């Protein structure tokens, strides 16, 4: 682009120079007098044109870096947008009215590094693929993926409960903690259905 601009300016200079010379020759045929003054004036005109062209070139060059940065930034943005759209397409799962907990097990993120990751909280099932670093294989919260994570979140624990512990209802503090987690997840991830058999914080209650 810069090369084309330089070429264009050179053509303008040449055209103006030729036009000035032609005008001088035609005028010289009609008016032999004043030859010296015209010869003095012509270099001044050309010098002015050259100076203007140089100024235009300097102006163009001064903004070249900014234009290149803008183009580069736009390309990066388009590439990132395409990448995110492809991730979303691969991780999409059709919502259902009701999910069984055994249905969730296939979507714990351990079998597919790009697919959906499901977990249930308070009877709602969410696709948490955007949090793959947390819930996917090797993630800190992977134990919650592919299952009902209600009691894990309420108790802020990442270990399995014993059967005896599971039989105990959540206390007030744990329920408040669960409520905070529920809204955090609900506001961040896609709701894809309800968990079958969920009843008042007790897993798989029928």
SEKETI-696675 format. One record per residue (C-alpha): residue in three letters; x, y, z; residue number from 1. Coordinates in Angstrom, 2 decimals, m for minus. Layout:
N
('ALA' (X Y Z) NUM)
...
This chain:
206
('UNK' (0.00 0.00 0.00) 1)
('UNK' (2.85 2.38 0.88) 2)
('UNK' (4.63 1.50 m2.37) 3)
('UNK' (1.48 2.30 m4.34) 4)
('UNK' (1.17 5.64 m2.57) 5)
('UNK' (4.80 6.51 m3.37) 6)
('UNK' (4.25 5.59 m7.00) 7)
('UNK' (1.12 7.75 m7.14) 8)
('UNK' (2.88 10.76 m5.65) 9)
('UNK' (5.73 10.37 m8.14) 10)
('UNK' (3.21 10.40 m11.00) 11)
('UNK' (1.58 13.55 m9.61) 12)
('UNK' (4.96 15.29 m9.38) 13)
('UNK' (5.86 14.27 m12.93) 14)
('UNK' (2.47 15.38 m14.28) 15)
('UNK' (2.66 18.74 m12.58) 16)
('UNK' (6.20 19.22 m13.81) 17)
('UNK' (5.23 18.44 m17.39) 18)
('UNK' (2.16 20.66 m17.20) 19)
('UNK' (4.24 23.55 m15.93) 20)
('UNK' (6.84 23.07 m18.68) 21)
('UNK' (4.14 22.82 m21.36) 22)
('UNK' (2.47 25.96 m20.12) 23)
('UNK' (5.82 27.73 m20.19) 24)
('UNK' (6.49 26.66 m23.80) 25)
('UNK' (3.06 27.78 m25.03) 26)
('UNK' (3.38 31.08 m23.25) 27)
('UNK' (6.90 31.52 m24.59) 28)
('UNK' (5.62 31.21 m28.16) 29)
('UNK' (3.13 34.01 m27.64) 30)
('UNK' (5.20 36.21 m25.39) 31)
('UNK' (8.94 36.13 m25.96) 32)
('UNK' (9.37 38.71 m23.23) 33)
('UNK' (9.73 37.80 m19.58) 34)
('UNK' (11.62 34.57 m20.29) 35)
('UNK' (13.95 35.04 m17.37) 36)
('UNK' (11.13 35.53 m14.85) 37)
('UNK' (9.36 32.37 m16.04) 38)
('UNK' (12.53 30.33 m15.82) 39)
('UNK' (12.96 31.55 m12.27) 40)
('UNK' (9.34 30.76 m11.36) 41)
('UNK' (9.18 27.20 m12.75) 42)
('UNK' (11.71 25.63 m10.29) 43)
('UNK' (9.85 27.31 m7.42) 44)
('UNK' (6.56 25.73 m8.50) 45)
('UNK' (8.13 22.29 m8.82) 46)
('UNK' (9.83 22.69 m5.45) 47)
('UNK' (6.46 23.51 m3.90) 48)
('UNK' (4.87 20.43 m5.44) 49)
('UNK' (7.72 18.24 m4.22) 50)
('UNK' (7.44 19.68 m0.72) 51)
('UNK' (3.68 19.04 m0.66) 52)
('UNK' (4.18 15.49 m1.88) 53)
('UNK' (6.85 14.87 0.74) 54)
('UNK' (4.51 16.17 3.41) 55)
('UNK' (1.75 13.85 2.23) 56)
('UNK' (4.14 10.91 2.28) 57)
('UNK' (5.32 11.77 5.80) 58)
('UNK' (1.71 11.97 6.99) 59)
('UNK' (0.91 8.58 5.44) 60)
('UNK' (3.99 6.95 6.91) 61)
('UNK' (3.31 8.36 10.39) 62)
('UNK' (0.03 6.42 10.58) 63)
('UNK' (1.24 3.20 8.96) 64)
('UNK' (2.09 1.49 12.26) 65)
('UNK' (m1.32 2.28 13.74) 66)
('UNK' (m3.11 0.94 10.67) 67)
('UNK' (m1.07 m2.26 10.73) 68)
('UNK' (m1.87 m2.72 14.44) 69)
('UNK' (m5.59 m2.22 13.79) 70)
('UNK' (m5.59 m4.80 10.99) 71)
('UNK' (m3.63 m7.27 13.14) 72)
('UNK' (m5.99 m6.76 16.09) 73)
('UNK' (m9.06 m7.28 13.89) 74)
('UNK' (m7.62 m10.54 12.56) 75)
('UNK' (m6.89 m11.81 16.09) 76)
('UNK' (m10.41 m10.91 17.20) 77)
('UNK' (m11.96 m12.75 14.27) 78)
('UNK' (m9.82 m15.82 14.93) 79)
('UNK' (m10.72 m15.87 18.64) 80)
('UNK' (m14.40 m15.43 17.85) 81)
('UNK' (m14.32 m18.36 15.40) 82)
('UNK' (m12.52 m20.50 17.99) 83)
('UNK' (m15.11 m19.75 20.68) 84)
('UNK' (m17.98 m20.46 18.31) 85)
('UNK' (m16.48 m23.84 17.42) 86)
('UNK' (m15.99 m24.71 21.12) 87)
('UNK' (m19.61 m23.83 21.81) 88)
('UNK' (m20.80 m25.95 18.89) 89)
('UNK' (m18.85 m29.00 20.07) 90)
('UNK' (m20.00 m28.63 23.68) 91)
('UNK' (m23.68 m28.14 22.89) 92)
('UNK' (m26.20 m30.66 24.19) 93)
('UNK' (m29.93 m30.71 23.56) 94)
('UNK' (m31.84 m29.72 26.72) 95)
('UNK' (m34.23 m32.28 28.19) 96)
('UNK' (m37.19 m31.87 30.47) 97)
('UNK' (m35.85 m34.49 32.89) 98)
('UNK' (m32.43 m36.12 33.38) 99)
('UNK' (m31.71 m39.21 35.44) 100)
('UNK' (m28.47 m39.09 37.41) 101)
('UNK' (m27.15 m42.10 35.48) 102)
('UNK' (m27.67 m40.09 32.28) 103)
('UNK' (m25.29 m37.43 33.59) 104)
('UNK' (m22.43 m39.89 34.10) 105)
('UNK' (m21.62 m39.98 30.39) 106)
('UNK' (m20.96 m36.23 30.49) 107)
('UNK' (m18.36 m35.90 33.23) 108)
('UNK' (m15.71 m34.51 30.86) 109)
('UNK' (m13.36 m37.48 31.18) 110)
('UNK' (m14.22 m39.11 27.84) 111)
('UNK' (m14.41 m36.06 25.62) 112)
('UNK' (m12.16 m33.03 25.93) 113)
('UNK' (m14.45 m30.84 23.81) 114)
('UNK' (m17.96 m32.09 24.63) 115)
('UNK' (m20.53 m31.04 27.24) 116)
('UNK' (m19.99 m31.41 30.99) 117)
('UNK' (m23.13 m31.81 33.08) 118)
('UNK' (m23.79 m31.50 36.79) 119)
('UNK' (m26.91 m31.04 38.88) 120)
('UNK' (m27.50 m28.50 41.65) 121)
('UNK' (m30.73 m28.25 43.66) 122)
('UNK' (m32.60 m30.31 41.08) 123)
('UNK' (m31.43 m28.33 38.03) 124)
('UNK' (m28.99 m29.71 35.46) 125)
('UNK' (m26.36 m27.41 33.95) 126)
('UNK' (m23.89 m27.70 31.09) 127)
('UNK' (m20.70 m26.34 32.66) 128)
('UNK' (m18.41 m26.81 29.65) 129)
('UNK' (m17.20 m23.21 29.94) 130)
('UNK' (m15.64 m24.23 33.26) 131)
('UNK' (m13.82 m27.19 31.72) 132)
('UNK' (m10.60 m26.26 33.53) 133)
('UNK' (m12.45 m26.75 36.84) 134)
('UNK' (m14.90 m29.56 36.08) 135)
('UNK' (m13.14 m31.46 33.29) 136)
('UNK' (m10.70 m34.33 33.68) 137)
('UNK' (m7.91 m33.31 36.04) 138)
('UNK' (m9.82 m30.23 37.21) 139)
('UNK' (m10.16 m29.28 40.87) 140)
('UNK' (m13.94 m29.86 40.88) 141)
('UNK' (m14.03 m32.87 38.57) 142)
('UNK' (m15.58 m34.99 41.33) 143)
('UNK' (m18.80 m32.98 40.89) 144)
('UNK' (m19.10 m33.54 37.13) 145)
('UNK' (m21.54 m36.07 35.71) 146)
('UNK' (m23.62 m36.26 38.89) 147)
('UNK' (m25.68 m34.43 41.49) 148)
('UNK' (m23.23 m31.95 43.05) 149)
('UNK' (m25.70 m30.45 45.52) 150)
('UNK' (m24.19 m31.74 48.76) 151)
('UNK' (m20.60 m31.22 47.61) 152)
('UNK' (m21.36 m27.54 47.09) 153)
('UNK' (m23.40 m27.16 50.27) 154)
('UNK' (m20.61 m28.60 52.38) 155)
('UNK' (m17.72 m27.12 50.38) 156)
('UNK' (m16.10 m30.52 50.26) 157)
('UNK' (m14.39 m32.45 47.46) 158)
('UNK' (m14.59 m35.90 49.03) 159)
('UNK' (m17.28 m38.55 48.90) 160)
('UNK' (m19.67 m38.69 51.84) 161)
('UNK' (m20.27 m41.89 53.72) 162)
('UNK' (m23.75 m43.41 53.62) 163)
('UNK' (m24.27 m42.20 57.16) 164)
('UNK' (m23.32 m38.63 56.26) 165)
('UNK' (m25.62 m38.68 53.26) 166)
('UNK' (m28.55 m39.58 55.48) 167)
('UNK' (m28.20 m36.36 57.48) 168)
('UNK' (m30.09 m33.29 56.25) 169)
('UNK' (m28.18 m30.12 55.48) 170)
('UNK' (m28.11 m27.57 58.28) 171)
('UNK' (m29.03 m23.90 57.90) 172)
('UNK' (m25.47 m22.75 57.18) 173)
('UNK' (m24.98 m25.44 54.54) 174)
('UNK' (m28.26 m24.56 52.86) 175)
('UNK' (m27.26 m20.89 52.74) 176)
('UNK' (m23.92 m21.88 51.26) 177)
('UNK' (m25.68 m24.03 48.68) 178)
('UNK' (m27.96 m21.16 47.72) 179)
('UNK' (m24.96 m18.96 46.98) 180)
('UNK' (m23.35 m21.67 44.85) 181)
('UNK' (m26.62 m22.34 43.03) 182)
('UNK' (m27.00 m18.75 41.86) 183)
('UNK' (m23.35 m18.51 40.89) 184)
('UNK' (m23.71 m21.55 38.63) 185)
('UNK' (m27.14 m20.55 37.33) 186)
('UNK' (m25.86 m17.12 36.28) 187)
('UNK' (m22.78 m18.54 34.57) 188)
('UNK' (m23.81 m21.79 32.87) 189)
('UNK' (m26.59 m23.07 30.63) 190)
('UNK' (m29.60 m24.77 32.23) 191)
('UNK' (m30.41 m27.95 30.27) 192)
('UNK' (m33.14 m29.59 32.34) 193)
('UNK' (m34.21 m30.94 35.71) 194)
('UNK' (m32.89 m33.86 37.76) 195)
('UNK' (m35.29 m36.75 38.23) 196)
('UNK' (m35.98 m37.75 41.83) 197)
('UNK' (m34.47 m34.69 43.50) 198)
('UNK' (m36.13 m33.87 46.83) 199)
('UNK' (m35.02 m31.26 49.35) 200)
('UNK' (m31.23 m31.69 49.13) 201)
('UNK' (m31.33 m35.48 49.52) 202)
('UNK' (m29.64 m37.28 46.61) 203)
('UNK' (m31.78 m39.65 44.53) 204)
('UNK' (m34.78 m39.35 46.82) 205)
('UNK' (m37.81 m40.98 45.20) 206)
